[in-house]
Amino acid sequence: MLATSLDSLAKNMECEEQSSISVLDIVIKWNGNDYDVKNLNTNSDVRTLKEEIFKCTGVRPERQKLINLRISGKMAPDECLLNAINIKSGTKIMMVGSKEEDIAEASVVPPKREKGRKCKSYDSEEFDEERVDKMEIHLAKVQNRVDNYEIKMLNDPRPGKKLLVLDIDYTLFDHRSAAESGIELMRPYLHDFLESAYEHYDIVIWSATDMRWIERKMAVLNVANNAAYKIMFYLDNAAMITVHTPKYGVVSVKPLGVIWGKFPENYNKHNTIMFDDIRRNFLMNPKNGLKIRPFREAHLNWEMDKELLHLSVYLYEIAKIDDFSKLNHRNWEKFIKKAQYKKEKRHKRDRTDNNEPKPPDSLPKL
């Protein structure tokens, strides 16, 4: 009788143990692609998850940083069990990290170009010569986005403000380098830059990714709900259009006409500027784009990168100008130097005038 009871108890315990074990299907977002990790035991640890990710992506476990896999506000350690993190099946996890072959390739010093020989680039300056912005077929695509793309407003336009449109990856954020937190991947002076720009500009974020990742990145960088400035709205890859260029075939671009068509009373080519690290994104609006230097290898360039600090000065200076279409944003650094030279010259003249002896109120009596 006792043996029967023990057998029954053992079976019940085994059933309870089996019922407490479940499986997860997780999606890994890396390098613009989704990778499925299926039938992962919830009693597995993070190290096991990384080994499965390695099978899918080729990124070794020690190179992986799982940005939003966190426990108690910190990135989950390798020995942490998945059931302790309380993630649900179908969760998407953003990973940063590089394959060994990519790291090795990046470490090779490129050969010198032959003197006088131009190197062909997919992001060539020659894109601006194609003038695809005038083609009716492309203008029709822009109008289609104006009519059908839905914008989720975060804050209303402010009358009299100009418009600043910002890319994310490599512009505000190094999305491929390994780091413990999003702050380590954030471009230096980001919040100072946005706070300064907000005084004269309404700010829009436009990334060539989907909306879920834009929202997540903005939350990680503490941009979404910052008290010092406000973002008007986000645009994702669905707001972009494809254009055909004679030299480079079909490419995706960010037409500012989508925003201008949605807000015709607020923004136009005369008061809009866009920052992006890829020049081809300006194909539909070549005079409104400023190609920012890409922010890569955050761990190496954090202390040296001052791009946003200098660009905040440029935005401040041109905010006084009524028509941006008269500017050549490729010369933005020269523009700053010229503006600073004029200021110094004016201040020097003012100091000289203040130090000159003033004439007496009346002539002395003889």
DAHURA-V384531 format. One record per residue. N is the residue number from 1. NEAR is the number of other C-alpha atoms within 10 Angstrom. D_LAST is the distance of its C-alpha to the last C-alpha in Angstrom with 1 decimal. Layout:
# DAHURA-V384531
{{N,NEAR,D_LAST} {N,NEAR,D_LAST}}
This chain:
# DAHURA-V384531
{{1,6,137.7} {2,7,134.8} {3,8,134.6} {4,9,134.4} {5,10,131.5} {6,11,129.6} {7,12,130.1} {8,12,128.8} {9,12,125.8} {10,12,125.0} {11,12,125.3} {12,12,123.0} {13,12,120.4} {14,12,120.7} {15,11,120.2} {16,11,117.1} {17,10,115.6} {18,10,116.3} {19,9,114.8} {20,11,111.6} {21,12,111.1} {22,13,109.6} {23,14,108.2} {24,18,104.8} {25,15,103.7} {26,22,100.1} {27,19,97.9} {28,20,95.6} {29,17,92.5} {30,19,91.4} {31,14,89.7} {32,9,89.9} {33,9,93.6} {34,16,95.9} {35,15,98.7} {36,15,101.5} {37,18,102.8} {38,14,106.0} {39,12,108.4} {40,18,106.3} {41,17,107.8} {42,22,105.5} {43,16,106.7} {44,16,105.2} {45,20,102.0} {46,21,98.8} {47,17,100.0} {48,18,103.1} {49,19,100.9} {50,21,98.8} {51,16,101.9} {52,18,103.0} {53,22,99.6} {54,17,100.0} {55,12,103.2} {56,14,101.4} {57,17,98.1} {58,14,98.7} {59,22,95.7} {60,17,96.9} {61,19,96.7} {62,12,94.2} {63,18,91.9} {64,20,92.1} {65,23,89.5} {66,24,90.7} {67,20,87.4} {68,19,88.7} {69,21,91.8} {70,15,90.3} {71,14,91.5} {72,7,89.4} {73,8,86.3} {74,12,87.0} {75,15,88.8} {76,21,92.5} {77,14,93.8} {78,15,96.9} {79,11,99.3} {80,16,98.4} {81,19,101.2} {82,24,100.6} {83,17,102.2} {84,12,99.6} {85,16,96.8} {86,12,98.5} {87,15,97.9} {88,14,99.9} {89,16,102.0} {90,14,100.1} {91,13,96.8} {92,20,94.4} {93,17,92.8} {94,21,89.8} {95,23,90.2} {96,19,87.9} {97,22,89.3} {98,21,90.3} {99,15,93.5} {100,13,94.1} {101,11,94.3} {102,10,91.0} {103,11,89.3} {104,10,90.9} {105,11,89.8} {106,10,86.2} {107,9,86.2} {108,8,87.1} {109,7,84.2} {110,8,84.3} {111,6,84.9} {112,6,82.2} {113,9,82.0} {114,8,82.6} {115,6,79.5} {116,6,78.8} {117,7,81.3} {118,8,80.3} {119,9,82.0} {120,9,83.4} {121,9,82.4} {122,14,83.6} {123,13,80.0} {124,13,78.8} {125,11,75.6} {126,13,77.9} {127,20,78.7} {128,17,75.6} {129,9,77.0} {130,14,80.1} {131,13,78.4} {132,20,81.2} {133,18,78.7} {134,11,79.5} {135,12,83.3} {136,10,85.0} {137,12,87.5} {138,18,84.8} {139,18,82.8} {140,11,86.0} {141,17,86.3} {142,23,82.8} {143,15,83.7} {144,14,86.9} {145,20,84.9} {146,19,82.5} {147,12,85.6} {148,9,87.7} {149,15,85.7} {150,12,85.0} {151,14,81.7} {152,10,81.7} {153,11,78.3} {154,14,76.8} {155,12,73.4} {156,11,72.2} {157,19,69.6} {158,13,66.1} {159,10,64.3} {160,12,61.6} {161,18,62.6} {162,24,63.5} {163,26,66.8} {164,21,67.5} {165,22,71.1} {166,20,72.2} {167,22,75.4} {168,22,76.9} {169,21,79.0} {170,22,76.9} {171,24,73.8} {172,24,73.5} {173,25,76.7} {174,23,78.8} {175,25,82.2} {176,19,84.4} {177,19,83.3} {178,22,85.1} {179,20,83.3} {180,12,84.2} {181,16,82.0} {182,19,80.1} {183,13,76.8} {184,17,77.6} {185,24,78.0} {186,25,74.8} {187,26,72.0} {188,23,69.1} {189,18,66.2} {190,20,68.4} {191,18,67.4} {192,15,63.7} {193,18,64.0} {194,21,65.8} {195,18,63.5} {196,18,60.5} {197,23,62.2} {198,19,63.4} {199,13,59.9} {200,19,59.8} {201,24,63.5} {202,25,66.9} {203,24,69.2} {204,20,72.8} {205,20,75.1} {206,23,77.5} {207,23,80.2} {208,20,83.2} {209,15,85.4} {210,13,87.2} {211,16,85.5} {212,10,87.3} {213,15,85.7} {214,21,82.3} {215,14,82.4} {216,14,83.8} {217,22,81.2} {218,19,78.3} {219,14,79.8} {220,16,80.2} {221,21,76.6} {222,15,75.5} {223,18,73.9} {224,18,76.1} {225,13,74.8} {226,14,71.5} {227,9,69.1} {228,12,65.9} {229,19,67.0} {230,19,69.8} {231,21,72.1} {232,17,72.9} {233,18,76.3} {234,20,78.5} {235,26,80.2} {236,18,83.2} {237,15,85.3} {238,15,86.9} {239,23,83.7} {240,22,83.6} {241,20,85.3} {242,15,87.1} {243,21,86.0} {244,15,87.9} {245,14,86.0} {246,10,87.6} {247,10,86.9} {248,13,87.3} {249,9,89.7} {250,11,89.3} {251,14,86.4} {252,15,85.1} {253,21,81.5} {254,27,79.2} {255,24,78.2} {256,24,75.1} {257,21,76.5} {258,23,78.7} {259,22,75.7} {260,16,74.0} {261,17,77.2} {262,17,77.5} {263,13,73.9} {264,11,72.8} {265,9,70.1} {266,18,68.4} {267,22,68.7} {268,21,69.0} {269,16,68.3} {270,17,64.6} {271,21,64.0} {272,24,66.8} {273,23,66.9} {274,26,70.0} {275,24,70.3} {276,25,73.6} {277,21,74.8} {278,20,77.2} {279,21,75.7} {280,23,78.8} {281,26,78.2} {282,23,75.3} {283,24,77.7} {284,26,77.4} {285,22,73.6} {286,22,72.4} {287,21,68.7} {288,25,68.6} {289,25,70.0} {290,21,68.3} {291,17,70.7} {292,20,70.0} {293,15,71.1} {294,18,74.4} {295,22,74.5} {296,20,77.7} {297,15,79.0} {298,23,77.0} {299,13,78.0} {300,9,76.5} {301,13,73.4} {302,17,72.3} {303,10,69.4} {304,9,68.3} {305,17,68.3} {306,14,64.9} {307,18,65.7} {308,21,65.2} {309,15,61.9} {310,14,60.4} {311,19,62.0} {312,18,60.5} {313,19,57.1} {314,20,58.3} {315,19,59.6} {316,16,56.3} {317,14,54.4} {318,18,56.8} {319,18,57.1} {320,10,53.9} {321,13,55.7} {322,11,57.7} {323,14,60.3} {324,20,62.0} {325,17,64.1} {326,11,61.2} {327,15,61.1} {328,14,63.2} {329,20,64.1} {330,13,65.5} {331,10,61.9} {332,18,60.8} {333,14,59.7} {334,12,57.5} {335,17,56.1} {336,19,55.1} {337,12,53.4} {338,12,51.5} {339,16,50.3} {340,14,49.3} {341,12,47.4} {342,12,45.4} {343,12,44.7} {344,12,43.5} {345,12,41.3} {346,12,39.8} {347,12,39.3} {348,12,37.6} {349,12,35.2} {350,11,34.5} {351,11,33.8} {352,10,31.5} {353,11,29.5} {354,10,29.3} {355,9,28.0} {356,8,25.2} {357,7,21.6} {358,8,20.5} {359,7,17.2} {360,7,14.8} {361,6,15.5} {362,6,12.0} {363,7,8.9} {364,6,6.4} {365,4,3.8} {366,3,0.0}}
